Amino acid sequence: MVNKIHWDTVPTEQVTPKMERKIVYGENVMIARMKFKDGFLVPLHSHINEQITQVISGTIRFWFGADKAQVVDLNAGEVVVIPPNVPHEALMIGDVEEVDTWAPIREDWLDGTDTYLRE
């Protein structure tokens, strides 16, 4: 069955004082609407999931690769596609609202083992 959802009805998870998210997922794809406070750092990590990040407001500075050699600033209205297993780190410049999409779904986000975000 098709399931219609309004973002306002999705519970907000306060991951840290500087990060909150709403998650919707199906069998193969997950989408998260997130808000970050200025200065929040997503530490260097990688995952098996392909990731698409789109910025609604603010700027995210990404570093890609184990050596963080590639630097990309993603501004409002811009989208980046991150292939599976690519190490990446992200710094929020200003308050940021963004939407991430993953395939397959992020099991670590569902079972609470996403400790790299919570430390």
Biopython code that builds the backbone (N, CA, C, O; Angstrom):
import numpy as np
from Bio.PDB.StructureBuilder import StructureBuilder

atoms = [
    (1, "MET", "N", (0.835, -1.199, 0.000)),
    (1, "MET", "CA", (0.000, 0.000, 0.000)),
    (1, "MET", "C", (0.870, 1.250, 0.000)),
    (1, "MET", "O", (1.981, 1.259, 0.529)),
    (2, "VAL", "N", (0.348, 2.274, -0.591)),
    (2, "VAL", "CA", (1.000, 3.574, -0.597)),
    (2, "VAL", "C", (0.702, 4.252, 0.731)),
    (2, "VAL", "O", (-0.423, 4.198, 1.228)),
    (3, "ASN", "N", (1.720, 4.893, 1.302)),
    (3, "ASN", "CA", (1.576, 5.541, 2.596)),
    (3, "ASN", "C", (1.890, 7.022, 2.453)),
    (3, "ASN", "O", (3.044, 7.389, 2.233)),
    (4, "LYS", "N", (0.890, 7.869, 2.573)),
    (4, "LYS", "CA", (1.069, 9.322, 2.495)),
    (4, "LYS", "C", (1.383, 9.856, 3.893)),
    (4, "LYS", "O", (0.681, 9.560, 4.860)),
    (5, "ILE", "N", (2.458, 10.654, 3.978)),
    (5, "ILE", "CA", (2.913, 11.183, 5.269)),
    (5, "ILE", "C", (3.162, 12.681, 5.132)),
    (5, "ILE", "O", (3.707, 13.131, 4.124)),
    (6, "HIS", "N", (2.771, 13.442, 6.124)),
    (6, "HIS", "CA", (3.096, 14.873, 6.182)),
    (6, "HIS", "C", (4.230, 15.040, 7.189)),
    (6, "HIS", "O", (4.173, 14.469, 8.279)),
    (7, "TRP", "N", (5.272, 15.825, 6.835)),
    (7, "TRP", "CA", (6.423, 16.001, 7.730)),
    (7, "TRP", "C", (6.002, 16.446, 9.131)),
    (7, "TRP", "O", (6.641, 16.071, 10.114)),
    (8, "ASP", "N", (4.936, 17.239, 9.233)),
    (8, "ASP", "CA", (4.498, 17.726, 10.547)),
    (8, "ASP", "C", (4.060, 16.600, 11.475)),
    (8, "ASP", "O", (4.032, 16.784, 12.692)),
    (9, "THR", "N", (3.717, 15.430, 10.919)),
    (9, "THR", "CA", (3.267, 14.314, 11.748)),
    (9, "THR", "C", (4.410, 13.368, 12.125)),
    (9, "THR", "O", (4.219, 12.446, 12.917)),
    (10, "VAL", "N", (5.586, 13.594, 11.561)),
    (10, "VAL", "CA", (6.737, 12.728, 11.847)),
    (10, "VAL", "C", (7.403, 13.214, 13.137)),
    (10, "VAL", "O", (7.709, 14.400, 13.259)),
    (11, "PRO", "N", (7.631, 12.319, 14.096)),
    (11, "PRO", "CA", (8.271, 12.735, 15.352)),
    (11, "PRO", "C", (9.678, 13.284, 15.115)),
    (11, "PRO", "O", (10.416, 12.793, 14.261)),
    (12, "THR", "N", (10.030, 14.301, 15.880)),
    (12, "THR", "CA", (11.370, 14.878, 15.825)),
    (12, "THR", "C", (12.241, 14.196, 16.873)),
    (12, "THR", "O", (11.872, 14.106, 18.044)),
    (13, "GLU", "N", (13.402, 13.717, 16.433)),
    (13, "GLU", "CA", (14.370, 13.120, 17.345)),
    (13, "GLU", "C", (15.462, 14.145, 17.624)),
    (13, "GLU", "O", (16.116, 14.621, 16.697)),
    (14, "GLN", "N", (15.664, 14.488, 18.889)),
    (14, "GLN", "CA", (16.734, 15.402, 19.289)),
    (14, "GLN", "C", (17.977, 14.549, 19.501)),
    (14, "GLN", "O", (18.166, 13.984, 20.578)),
    (15, "VAL", "N", (18.824, 14.452, 18.483)),
    (15, "VAL", "CA", (20.000, 13.577, 18.516)),
    (15, "VAL", "C", (21.050, 14.134, 19.472)),
    (15, "VAL", "O", (21.605, 13.402, 20.291)),
    (16, "THR", "N", (21.318, 15.435, 19.362)),
    (16, "THR", "CA", (22.209, 16.165, 20.266)),
    (16, "THR", "C", (21.583, 17.543, 20.455)),
    (16, "THR", "O", (20.603, 17.860, 19.781)),
    (17, "PRO", "N", (22.117, 18.368, 21.348)),
    (17, "PRO", "CA", (21.568, 19.727, 21.470)),
    (17, "PRO", "C", (21.659, 20.528, 20.165)),
    (17, "PRO", "O", (20.923, 21.499, 19.988)),
    (18, "LYS", "N", (22.557, 20.131, 19.248)),
    (18, "LYS", "CA", (22.740, 20.870, 17.996)),
    (18, "LYS", "C", (22.215, 20.144, 16.761)),
    (18, "LYS", "O", (22.409, 20.613, 15.640)),
    (19, "MET", "N", (21.550, 18.997, 16.957)),
    (19, "MET", "CA", (21.055, 18.229, 15.800)),
    (19, "MET", "C", (19.707, 17.609, 16.101)),
    (19, "MET", "O", (19.526, 16.939, 17.117)),
    (20, "GLU", "N", (18.754, 17.845, 15.193)),
    (20, "GLU", "CA", (17.470, 17.159, 15.278)),
    (20, "GLU", "C", (17.117, 16.613, 13.902)),
    (20, "GLU", "O", (17.543, 17.147, 12.878)),
    (21, "ARG", "N", (16.324, 15.528, 13.894)),
    (21, "ARG", "CA", (15.975, 14.908, 12.616)),
    (21, "ARG", "C", (14.598, 14.271, 12.681)),
    (21, "ARG", "O", (14.101, 13.887, 13.740)),
    (22, "LYS", "N", (14.005, 14.175, 11.494)),
    (22, "LYS", "CA", (12.776, 13.433, 11.259)),
    (22, "LYS", "C", (13.100, 12.421, 10.177)),
    (22, "LYS", "O", (13.733, 12.761, 9.177)),
    (23, "ILE", "N", (12.669, 11.171, 10.369)),
    (23, "ILE", "CA", (13.032, 10.097, 9.449)),
    (23, "ILE", "C", (11.781, 9.419, 8.899)),
    (23, "ILE", "O", (10.846, 9.095, 9.632)),
    (24, "VAL", "N", (11.797, 9.218, 7.585)),
    (24, "VAL", "CA", (10.768, 8.423, 6.917)),
    (24, "VAL", "C", (11.499, 7.398, 6.074)),
    (24, "VAL", "O", (12.483, 7.720, 5.408)),
    (25, "TYR", "N", (11.018, 6.157, 6.103)),
    (25, "TYR", "CA", (11.707, 5.133, 5.316)),
    (25, "TYR", "C", (10.735, 4.080, 4.825)),
    (25, "TYR", "O", (9.667, 3.850, 5.392)),
    (26, "GLY", "N", (11.160, 3.454, 3.743)),
    (26, "GLY", "CA", (10.426, 2.334, 3.183)),
    (26, "GLY", "C", (11.290, 1.095, 3.272)),
    (26, "GLY", "O", (12.118, 0.964, 4.173)),
    (27, "GLU", "N", (11.095, 0.199, 2.341)),
    (27, "GLU", "CA", (11.844, -1.043, 2.347)),
    (27, "GLU", "C", (13.288, -0.843, 1.899)),
    (27, "GLU", "O", (14.185, -1.523, 2.396)),
    (28, "ASN", "N", (13.526, 0.084, 0.963)),
    (28, "ASN", "CA", (14.852, 0.246, 0.365)),
    (28, "ASN", "C", (15.452, 1.642, 0.462)),
    (28, "ASN", "O", (16.650, 1.817, 0.237)),
    (29, "VAL", "N", (14.640, 2.627, 0.791)),
    (29, "VAL", "CA", (15.090, 4.021, 0.763)),
    (29, "VAL", "C", (14.690, 4.708, 2.062)),
    (29, "VAL", "O", (13.620, 4.450, 2.614)),
    (30, "MET", "N", (15.576, 5.598, 2.547)),
    (30, "MET", "CA", (15.309, 6.396, 3.740)),
    (30, "MET", "C", (15.540, 7.861, 3.410)),
    (30, "MET", "O", (16.460, 8.210, 2.670)),
    (31, "ILE", "N", (14.685, 8.717, 3.974)),
    (31, "ILE", "CA", (14.863, 10.160, 3.833)),
    (31, "ILE", "C", (14.793, 10.777, 5.230)),
    (31, "ILE", "O", (13.977, 10.376, 6.060)),
    (32, "ALA", "N", (15.658, 11.752, 5.471)),
    (32, "ALA", "CA", (15.680, 12.424, 6.770)),
    (32, "ALA", "C", (15.705, 13.926, 6.546)),
    (32, "ALA", "O", (16.489, 14.440, 5.748)),
    (33, "ARG", "N", (14.845, 14.610, 7.255)),
    (33, "ARG", "CA", (14.826, 16.076, 7.262)),
    (33, "ARG", "C", (15.495, 16.498, 8.560)),
    (33, "ARG", "O", (15.057, 16.125, 9.648)),
    (34, "MET", "N", (16.566, 17.283, 8.433)),
    (34, "MET", "CA", (17.385, 17.586, 9.604)),
    (34, "MET", "C", (17.637, 19.080, 9.762)),
    (34, "MET", "O", (17.658, 19.841, 8.795)),
    (35, "LYS", "N", (17.828, 19.469, 11.021)),
    (35, "LYS", "CA", (18.227, 20.834, 11.370)),
    (35, "LYS", "C", (19.451, 20.743, 12.263)),
    (35, "LYS", "O", (19.512, 19.935, 13.190)),
    (36, "PHE", "N", (20.432, 21.602, 11.958)),
    (36, "PHE", "CA", (21.676, 21.652, 12.720)),
    (36, "PHE", "C", (21.945, 23.089, 13.147)),
    (36, "PHE", "O", (21.615, 24.034, 12.432)),
    (37, "LYS", "N", (22.540, 23.238, 14.306)),
    (37, "LYS", "CA", (23.008, 24.546, 14.760)),
    (37, "LYS", "C", (24.406, 24.795, 14.200)),
    (37, "LYS", "O", (25.160, 23.862, 13.925)),
    (38, "ASP", "N", (24.729, 26.068, 14.040)),
    (38, "ASP", "CA", (26.032, 26.494, 13.533)),
    (38, "ASP", "C", (27.161, 25.791, 14.283)),
    (38, "ASP", "O", (27.152, 25.714, 15.511)),
    (39, "GLY", "N", (28.124, 25.284, 13.533)),
    (39, "GLY", "CA", (29.303, 24.672, 14.124)),
    (39, "GLY", "C", (29.210, 23.180, 14.358)),
    (39, "GLY", "O", (30.202, 22.562, 14.743)),
    (40, "PHE", "N", (28.040, 22.574, 14.137)),
    (40, "PHE", "CA", (27.930, 21.125, 14.338)),
    (40, "PHE", "C", (28.836, 20.421, 13.338)),
    (40, "PHE", "O", (28.846, 20.757, 12.154)),
    (41, "LEU", "N", (29.593, 19.446, 13.820)),
    (41, "LEU", "CA", (30.517, 18.696, 12.976)),
    (41, "LEU", "C", (30.098, 17.239, 12.926)),
    (41, "LEU", "O", (29.994, 16.574, 13.956)),
    (42, "VAL", "N", (29.860, 16.748, 11.716)),
    (42, "VAL", "CA", (29.656, 15.317, 11.499)),
    (42, "VAL", "C", (31.044, 14.751, 11.244)),
    (42, "VAL", "O", (31.644, 15.058, 10.214)),
    (43, "PRO", "N", (31.578, 13.927, 12.159)),
    (43, "PRO", "CA", (32.953, 13.455, 12.017)),
    (43, "PRO", "C", (33.141, 12.563, 10.793)),
    (43, "PRO", "O", (32.180, 12.035, 10.234)),
    (44, "LEU", "N", (34.386, 12.410, 10.398)),
    (44, "LEU", "CA", (34.728, 11.575, 9.251)),
    (44, "LEU", "C", (34.171, 10.169, 9.453)),
    (44, "LEU", "O", (34.405, 9.537, 10.483)),
    (45, "HIS", "N", (33.434, 9.692, 8.458)),
    (45, "HIS", "CA", (32.821, 8.372, 8.517)),
    (45, "HIS", "C", (32.507, 7.919, 7.094)),
    (45, "HIS", "O", (32.602, 8.701, 6.149)),
    (46, "SER", "N", (32.140, 6.681, 6.957)),
    (46, "SER", "CA", (31.662, 6.173, 5.670)),
    (46, "SER", "C", (30.614, 5.112, 5.962)),
    (46, "SER", "O", (30.501, 4.626, 7.087)),
    (47, "HIS", "N", (29.851, 4.760, 4.940)),
    (47, "HIS", "CA", (28.797, 3.760, 5.087)),
    (47, "HIS", "C", (28.515, 3.132, 3.733)),
    (47, "HIS", "O", (28.915, 3.653, 2.691)),
    (48, "ILE", "N", (27.826, 2.016, 3.766)),
    (48, "ILE", "CA", (27.534, 1.281, 2.531)),
    (48, "ILE", "C", (26.442, 1.949, 1.706)),
    (48, "ILE", "O", (26.178, 1.545, 0.573)),
    (49, "ASN", "N", (25.814, 2.960, 2.269)),
    (49, "ASN", "CA", (24.663, 3.593, 1.632)),
    (49, "ASN", "C", (25.085, 4.667, 0.640)),
    (49, "ASN", "O", (26.003, 5.442, 0.908)),
    (50, "GLU", "N", (24.413, 4.709, -0.507)),
    (50, "GLU", "CA", (24.530, 5.873, -1.379)),
    (50, "GLU", "C", (23.736, 6.986, -0.703)),
    (50, "GLU", "O", (22.664, 6.734, -0.152)),
    (51, "GLN", "N", (24.250, 8.207, -0.739)),
    (51, "GLN", "CA", (23.638, 9.330, -0.019)),
    (51, "GLN", "C", (23.460, 10.506, -0.965)),
    (51, "GLN", "O", (24.359, 10.844, -1.735)),
    (52, "ILE", "N", (22.289, 11.123, -0.896)),
    (52, "ILE", "CA", (22.044, 12.377, -1.608)),
    (52, "ILE", "C", (21.685, 13.410, -0.557)),
    (52, "ILE", "O", (20.748, 13.219, 0.218)),
    (53, "THR", "N", (22.433, 14.509, -0.532)),
    (53, "THR", "CA", (22.194, 15.588, 0.427)),
    (53, "THR", "C", (21.774, 16.838, -0.318)),
    (53, "THR", "O", (22.437, 17.260, -1.266)),
    (54, "GLN", "N", (20.670, 17.428, 0.113)),
    (54, "GLN", "CA", (20.209, 18.694, -0.467)),
    (54, "GLN", "C", (20.034, 19.712, 0.651)),
    (54, "GLN", "O", (19.384, 19.438, 1.660)),
    (55, "VAL", "N", (20.618, 20.883, 0.460)),
    (55, "VAL", "CA", (20.581, 21.932, 1.479)),
    (55, "VAL", "C", (19.387, 22.842, 1.223)),
    (55, "VAL", "O", (19.200, 23.349, 0.117)),
    (56, "ILE", "N", (18.585, 23.040, 2.263)),
    (56, "ILE", "CA", (17.435, 23.942, 2.197)),
    (56, "ILE", "C", (17.864, 25.355, 2.604)),
    (56, "ILE", "O", (17.504, 26.334, 1.951)),
    (57, "SER", "N", (18.642, 25.450, 3.698)),
    (57, "SER", "CA", (19.164, 26.745, 4.140)),
    (57, "SER", "C", (20.491, 26.534, 4.854)),
    (57, "SER", "O", (20.741, 25.477, 5.435)),
    (58, "GLY", "N", (21.341, 27.560, 4.799)),
    (58, "GLY", "CA", (22.666, 27.468, 5.403)),
    (58, "GLY", "C", (23.672, 26.876, 4.426)),
    (58, "GLY", "O", (23.403, 26.747, 3.232)),
    (59, "THR", "N", (24.836, 26.519, 4.960)),
    (59, "THR", "CA", (25.921, 25.957, 4.152)),
    (59, "THR", "C", (26.529, 24.774, 4.888)),
    (59, "THR", "O", (26.733, 24.819, 6.102)),
    (60, "ILE", "N", (26.817, 23.716, 4.141)),
    (60, "ILE", "CA", (27.536, 22.561, 4.687)),
    (60, "ILE", "C", (28.871, 22.470, 3.956)),
    (60, "ILE", "O", (28.909, 22.406, 2.727)),
    (61, "ARG", "N", (29.956, 22.465, 4.711)),
    (61, "ARG", "CA", (31.283, 22.235, 4.124)),
    (61, "ARG", "C", (31.609, 20.754, 4.285)),
    (61, "ARG", "O", (31.710, 20.240, 5.399)),
    (62, "PHE", "N", (31.769, 20.084, 3.150)),
    (62, "PHE", "CA", (32.118, 18.663, 3.132)),
    (62, "PHE", "C", (33.592, 18.491, 2.832)),
    (62, "PHE", "O", (34.176, 19.239, 2.048)),
    (63, "TRP", "N", (34.187, 17.485, 3.472)),
    (63, "TRP", "CA", (35.509, 16.980, 3.113)),
    (63, "TRP", "C", (35.307, 15.540, 2.681)),
    (63, "TRP", "O", (34.659, 14.763, 3.382)),
    (64, "PHE", "N", (35.862, 15.179, 1.520)),
    (64, "PHE", "CA", (35.695, 13.830, 0.985)),
    (64, "PHE", "C", (37.040, 13.133, 0.872)),
    (64, "PHE", "O", (38.064, 13.761, 0.601)),
    (65, "GLY", "N", (37.018, 11.812, 1.086)),
    (65, "GLY", "CA", (38.220, 10.985, 1.010)),
    (65, "GLY", "C", (38.819, 10.793, 2.385)),
    (65, "GLY", "O", (38.628, 11.618, 3.278)),
    (66, "ALA", "N", (39.546, 9.697, 2.550)),
    (66, "ALA", "CA", (40.186, 9.398, 3.839)),
    (66, "ALA", "C", (41.152, 10.501, 4.243)),
    (66, "ALA", "O", (41.342, 10.760, 5.431)),
    (67, "ASP", "N", (41.766, 11.157, 3.249)),
    (67, "ASP", "CA", (42.697, 12.252, 3.521)),
    (67, "ASP", "C", (42.013, 13.621, 3.500)),
    (67, "ASP", "O", (42.668, 14.650, 3.663)),
    (68, "LYS", "N", (40.683, 13.627, 3.299)),
    (68, "LYS", "CA", (39.868, 14.851, 3.249)),
    (68, "LYS", "C", (40.375, 15.835, 2.189)),
    (68, "LYS", "O", (40.291, 17.050, 2.370)),
    (69, "ALA", "N", (40.901, 15.299, 1.084)),
    (69, "ALA", "CA", (41.522, 16.127, 0.047)),
    (69, "ALA", "C", (40.517, 16.952, -0.758)),
    (69, "ALA", "O", (40.846, 18.048, -1.213)),
    (70, "GLN", "N", (39.302, 16.443, -0.939)),
    (70, "GLN", "CA", (38.308, 17.177, -1.721)),
    (70, "GLN", "C", (37.395, 17.949, -0.777)),
    (70, "GLN", "O", (36.782, 17.361, 0.114)),
    (71, "VAL", "N", (37.302, 19.254, -0.965)),
    (71, "VAL", "CA", (36.467, 20.111, -0.135)),
    (71, "VAL", "C", (35.366, 20.699, -1.005)),
    (71, "VAL", "O", (35.635, 21.239, -2.078)),
    (72, "VAL", "N", (34.116, 20.594, -0.535)),
    (72, "VAL", "CA", (32.967, 21.107, -1.280)),
    (72, "VAL", "C", (32.073, 21.862, -0.311)),
    (72, "VAL", "O", (31.675, 21.321, 0.721)),
    (73, "ASP", "N", (31.751, 23.120, -0.641)),
    (73, "ASP", "CA", (30.749, 23.871, 0.115)),
    (73, "ASP", "C", (29.416, 23.711, -0.596)),
    (73, "ASP", "O", (29.296, 24.007, -1.785)),
    (74, "LEU", "N", (28.415, 23.240, 0.138)),
    (74, "LEU", "CA", (27.085, 23.012, -0.407)),
    (74, "LEU", "C", (26.157, 24.050, 0.192)),
    (74, "LEU", "O", (25.956, 24.094, 1.405)),
    (75, "ASN", "N", (25.588, 24.892, -0.675)),
    (75, "ASN", "CA", (24.737, 25.996, -0.248)),
    (75, "ASN", "C", (23.271, 25.695, -0.518)),
    (75, "ASN", "O", (22.936, 24.703, -1.165)),
    (76, "ALA", "N", (22.405, 26.564, -0.015)),
    (76, "ALA", "CA", (20.961, 26.396, -0.210)),
    (76, "ALA", "C", (20.648, 26.208, -1.692)),
    (76, "ALA", "O", (21.130, 26.957, -2.542)),
    (77, "GLY", "N", (19.837, 25.197, -1.985)),
    (77, "GLY", "CA", (19.455, 24.906, -3.360)),
    (77, "GLY", "C", (20.393, 23.954, -4.077)),
    (77, "GLY", "O", (20.129, 23.575, -5.218)),
    (78, "GLU", "N", (21.493, 23.556, -3.427)),
    (78, "GLU", "CA", (22.458, 22.663, -4.066)),
    (78, "GLU", "C", (22.335, 21.245, -3.498)),
    (78, "GLU", "O", (21.883, 21.029, -2.373)),
    (79, "VAL", "N", (22.762, 20.289, -4.339)),
    (79, "VAL", "CA", (22.646, 18.866, -4.017)),
    (79, "VAL", "C", (23.976, 18.199, -4.310)),
    (79, "VAL", "O", (24.653, 18.553, -5.276)),
    (80, "VAL", "N", (24.361, 17.221, -3.472)),
    (80, "VAL", "CA", (25.545, 16.413, -3.722)),
    (80, "VAL", "C", (25.156, 14.940, -3.632)),
    (80, "VAL", "O", (24.351, 14.552, -2.785)),
    (81, "VAL", "N", (25.734, 14.127, -4.512)),
    (81, "VAL", "CA", (25.537, 12.683, -4.482)),
    (81, "VAL", "C", (26.837, 12.057, -3.984)),
    (81, "VAL", "O", (27.896, 12.239, -4.585)),
    (82, "ILE", "N", (26.746, 11.319, -2.880)),
    (82, "ILE", "CA", (27.914, 10.688, -2.268)),
    (82, "ILE", "C", (27.815, 9.183, -2.509)),
    (82, "ILE", "O", (26.895, 8.536, -2.008)),
    (83, "PRO", "N", (28.758, 8.619, -3.276)),
    (83, "PRO", "CA", (28.716, 7.174, -3.538)),
    (83, "PRO", "C", (28.930, 6.368, -2.259)),
    (83, "PRO", "O", (29.454, 6.890, -1.274)),
    (84, "PRO", "N", (28.523, 5.095, -2.273)),
    (84, "PRO", "CA", (28.756, 4.231, -1.110)),
    (84, "PRO", "C", (30.239, 4.150, -0.751)),
    (84, "PRO", "O", (31.105, 4.183, -1.625)),
    (85, "ASN", "N", (30.515, 4.043, 0.548)),
    (85, "ASN", "CA", (31.858, 3.800, 1.098)),
    (85, "ASN", "C", (32.850, 4.947, 0.908)),
    (85, "ASN", "O", (34.049, 4.745, 1.099)),
    (86, "VAL", "N", (32.395, 6.128, 0.544)),
    (86, "VAL", "CA", (33.287, 7.281, 0.424)),
    (86, "VAL", "C", (33.368, 7.971, 1.785)),
    (86, "VAL", "O", (32.349, 8.444, 2.288)),
    (87, "PRO", "N", (34.558, 8.041, 2.396)),
    (87, "PRO", "CA", (34.692, 8.756, 3.665)),
    (87, "PRO", "C", (34.323, 10.231, 3.470)),
    (87, "PRO", "O", (34.700, 10.856, 2.479)),
    (88, "HIS", "N", (33.576, 10.769, 4.441)),
    (88, "HIS", "CA", (33.194, 12.177, 4.371)),
    (88, "HIS", "C", (32.984, 12.747, 5.768)),
    (88, "HIS", "O", (32.613, 12.041, 6.705)),
    (89, "GLU", "N", (33.234, 14.050, 5.873)),
    (89, "GLU", "CA", (33.062, 14.816, 7.099)),
    (89, "GLU", "C", (32.290, 16.063, 6.705)),
    (89, "GLU", "O", (32.396, 16.516, 5.566)),
    (90, "ALA", "N", (31.509, 16.631, 7.629)),
    (90, "ALA", "CA", (30.697, 17.796, 7.281)),
    (90, "ALA", "C", (30.619, 18.781, 8.446)),
    (90, "ALA", "O", (30.389, 18.393, 9.591)),
    (91, "LEU", "N", (30.815, 20.050, 8.134)),
    (91, "LEU", "CA", (30.713, 21.133, 9.117)),
    (91, "LEU", "C", (29.564, 22.047, 8.727)),
    (91, "LEU", "O", (29.467, 22.471, 7.576)),
    (92, "MET", "N", (28.687, 22.356, 9.688)),
    (92, "MET", "CA", (27.576, 23.266, 9.434)),
    (92, "MET", "C", (28.050, 24.704, 9.613)),
    (92, "MET", "O", (28.571, 25.077, 10.665)),
    (93, "ILE", "N", (27.862, 25.485, 8.588)),
    (93, "ILE", "CA", (28.248, 26.901, 8.608)),
    (93, "ILE", "C", (26.957, 27.704, 8.662)),
    (93, "ILE", "O", (26.226, 27.799, 7.676)),
    (94, "GLY", "N", (26.693, 28.271, 9.810)),
    (94, "GLY", "CA", (25.389, 28.867, 10.065)),
    (94, "GLY", "C", (24.418, 27.753, 10.428)),
    (94, "GLY", "O", (24.757, 26.572, 10.344)),
    (95, "ASP", "N", (23.208, 28.131, 10.832)),
    (95, "ASP", "CA", (22.185, 27.119, 11.082)),
    (95, "ASP", "C", (21.819, 26.501, 9.737)),
    (95, "ASP", "O", (21.683, 27.211, 8.740)),
    (96, "VAL", "N", (21.661, 25.194, 9.709)),
    (96, "VAL", "CA", (21.435, 24.472, 8.456)),
    (96, "VAL", "C", (20.165, 23.644, 8.558)),
    (96, "VAL", "O", (19.913, 22.981, 9.564)),
    (97, "GLU", "N", (19.371, 23.695, 7.498)),
    (97, "GLU", "CA", (18.281, 22.744, 7.303)),
    (97, "GLU", "C", (18.581, 22.012, 6.014)),
    (97, "GLU", "O", (18.901, 22.632, 5.000)),
    (98, "GLU", "N", (18.479, 20.687, 6.051)),
    (98, "GLU", "CA", (18.811, 19.885, 4.872)),
    (98, "GLU", "C", (18.021, 18.594, 4.863)),
    (98, "GLU", "O", (17.425, 18.202, 5.866)),
    (99, "VAL", "N", (18.028, 17.936, 3.703)),
    (99, "VAL", "CA", (17.346, 16.661, 3.534)),
    (99, "VAL", "C", (18.350, 15.667, 2.956)),
    (99, "VAL", "O", (18.984, 15.933, 1.936)),
    (100, "ASP", "N", (18.486, 14.516, 3.624)),
    (100, "ASP", "CA", (19.347, 13.437, 3.143)),
    (100, "ASP", "C", (18.482, 12.255, 2.726)),
    (100, "ASP", "O", (17.465, 11.953, 3.350)),
    (101, "THR", "N", (18.908, 11.602, 1.665)),
    (101, "THR", "CA", (18.254, 10.390, 1.180)),
    (101, "THR", "C", (19.311, 9.308, 1.057)),
    (101, "THR", "O", (20.408, 9.564, 0.561)),
    (102, "TRP", "N", (18.987, 8.086, 1.510)),
    (102, "TRP", "CA", (19.936, 6.971, 1.440)),
    (102, "TRP", "C", (19.269, 5.737, 0.853)),
    (102, "TRP", "O", (18.072, 5.504, 1.019)),
    (103, "ALA", "N", (20.084, 4.964, 0.166)),
    (103, "ALA", "CA", (19.690, 3.624, -0.258)),
    (103, "ALA", "C", (20.908, 2.729, -0.093)),
    (103, "ALA", "O", (21.980, 3.072, -0.591)),
    (104, "PRO", "N", (20.784, 1.607, 0.580)),
    (104, "PRO", "CA", (19.614, 1.169, 1.340)),
    (104, "PRO", "C", (19.416, 2.022, 2.593)),
    (104, "PRO", "O", (20.178, 2.956, 2.842)),
    (105, "ILE", "N", (18.394, 1.695, 3.375)),
    (105, "ILE", "CA", (18.105, 2.478, 4.575)),
    (105, "ILE", "C", (19.253, 2.380, 5.576)),
    (105, "ILE", "O", (20.006, 1.406, 5.577)),
    (106, "ARG", "N", (19.379, 3.395, 6.422)),
    (106, "ARG", "CA", (20.420, 3.453, 7.448)),
    (106, "ARG", "C", (19.953, 2.690, 8.687)),
    (106, "ARG", "O", (19.279, 3.251, 9.551)),
    (107, "GLU", "N", (20.306, 1.433, 8.765)),
    (107, "GLU", "CA", (19.930, 0.608, 9.919)),
    (107, "GLU", "C", (20.487, 1.192, 11.215)),
    (107, "GLU", "O", (19.835, 1.113, 12.256)),
    (108, "ASP", "N", (21.699, 1.785, 11.163)),
    (108, "ASP", "CA", (22.302, 2.351, 12.381)),
    (108, "ASP", "C", (21.478, 3.508, 12.926)),
    (108, "ASP", "O", (21.471, 3.742, 14.135)),
    (109, "TRP", "N", (20.784, 4.236, 12.055)),
    (109, "TRP", "CA", (19.934, 5.326, 12.507)),
    (109, "TRP", "C", (18.657, 4.807, 13.155)),
    (109, "TRP", "O", (18.081, 5.469, 14.018)),
    (110, "LEU", "N", (18.226, 3.648, 12.749)),
    (110, "LEU", "CA", (17.005, 3.080, 13.304)),
    (110, "LEU", "C", (17.255, 2.353, 14.617)),
    (110, "LEU", "O", (16.407, 2.380, 15.509)),
    (111, "ASP", "N", (18.410, 1.701, 14.749)),
    (111, "ASP", "CA", (18.671, 0.925, 15.965)),
    (111, "ASP", "C", (19.506, 1.683, 17.003)),
    (111, "ASP", "O", (19.831, 1.133, 18.056)),
    (112, "GLY", "N", (19.863, 2.967, 16.706)),
    (112, "GLY", "CA", (20.565, 3.793, 17.687)),
    (112, "GLY", "C", (22.059, 3.563, 17.782)),
    (112, "GLY", "O", (22.692, 4.021, 18.732)),
    (113, "THR", "N", (22.644, 2.852, 16.803)),
    (113, "THR", "CA", (24.093, 2.617, 16.849)),
    (113, "THR", "C", (24.879, 3.663, 16.066)),
    (113, "THR", "O", (26.052, 3.457, 15.756)),
    (114, "ASP", "N", (24.238, 4.778, 15.749)),
    (114, "ASP", "CA", (24.915, 5.883, 15.043)),
    (114, "ASP", "C", (25.669, 6.763, 16.039)),
    (114, "ASP", "O", (25.460, 7.974, 16.100)),
    (115, "THR", "N", (26.541, 6.136, 16.812)),
    (115, "THR", "CA", (27.257, 6.818, 17.904)),
    (115, "THR", "C", (28.193, 7.913, 17.402)),
    (115, "THR", "O", (28.487, 8.846, 18.150)),
    (116, "TYR", "N", (28.668, 7.831, 16.162)),
    (116, "TYR", "CA", (29.557, 8.864, 15.624)),
    (116, "TYR", "C", (28.871, 10.233, 15.641)),
    (116, "TYR", "O", (29.555, 11.255, 15.707)),
    (117, "LEU", "N", (27.546, 10.276, 15.584)),
    (117, "LEU", "CA", (26.806, 11.541, 15.633)),
    (117, "LEU", "C", (26.536, 12.016, 17.042)),
    (117, "LEU", "O", (26.381, 13.214, 17.276)),
    (118, "ARG", "N", (26.480, 11.105, 17.970)),
    (118, "ARG", "CA", (26.008, 11.406, 19.327)),
    (118, "ARG", "C", (27.118, 11.752, 20.311)),
    (118, "ARG", "O", (26.840, 12.136, 21.447)),
    (119, "GLU", "N", (28.374, 11.620, 19.888)),
    (119, "GLU", "CA", (29.493, 11.842, 20.813)),
    (119, "GLU", "C", (29.864, 13.307, 20.915)),
    (119, "GLU", "O", (30.786, 13.660, 21.651)),
]
sb = StructureBuilder()
sb.init_structure("model")
sb.init_model(0)
sb.init_chain("A")
sb.init_seg("    ")
for serial, (resi, resn, name, xyz) in enumerate(atoms, 1):
    if name == "N":
        sb.init_residue(resn, " ", resi, " ")
    sb.init_atom(name, np.array(xyz, "f"), 0.0, 1.0, " ", f" {name:<3s}", serial, name[0])
structure = sb.get_structure()
